[in-house]
Amino acid sequence: MKWLQIHITVDQAQVDYTETLLSSMGAVSVTLDDAENQELLEPLPGETPLWNKVIVTGIYAQEDGEEIDVAALETFIQAQLPGAPLRSELIEDQEWERTWMDAYEPIQIAEKYWIVPEWMEAPEPDAVNIKLDPGLAFGTGNHASTFLCLQWLGKTDVKDKVVIDYGCGSGILGVAALLLGAKKVYATDIDPQAVHATKQNAELNGVLENLYVGLPEEFNEAFKGQQADILIANILAGPLMELAPEFAALVKSEGEFALAGVIEEQVADVSSIYSKYFDILEVEHREEHWCRISGKRQKH
């Protein structure tokens, strides 16, 4: 079998219509991609941010002996989306799952500290190896903000500590904390899929027994009356600033914290709000714009 791909470049406002159009014409899959190399901030769990210009791609099965009339298909699409750049291509059949899996490789965070896709062998079996299914939710270690948080955990004394992973995504940070010796991790996310992914990845790494994960209202109930030794939050600057008083209440006197999902231009604003409750000790950069802010809870 061969596959026909139709690529159409449209404005953000036309994306929903284009997706619907391609699906209604029999596309077995519709995907979106950036048309202009536009940077996007890391999304909150459950969000799907879009670029200003988007390449919408429809994939059609080209059965042997039942060829698609590509010219007629293109003519119809162009009539519905006049002026939208369009191109098509035929691609040979391949093992799609294997192709997706081949895009991932083990990531070294530090000495004896790795992220390893669950289907691969660990490069160093005796290291701290976080096994991960990258397809479940946000947080694979490839993104700069996730890497910065993992790096910070690796150089922070988490042994026998209670850790909060706020905005847990795939659960990679909470799992890492437990593999590094944390006593208990309380994780939370606004996306039910992230809650499921965190449980699954914790089980994959053999640490589910020491991890609690739930939606924010469930987390608040489970953690009521407690304070953590360490809080780590990899979300976005806006929610981080709103959550500063809540985070302050969740962390023990002189407890440690790390915040990520912040770009360089936002560091001053985030630090200004957090400095009311926390001593800012370090701002670390990665890949030019992404930053991690860390420090300690002020004595109280």
Disulfide bonds with the S-S distance in Angstrom:
none
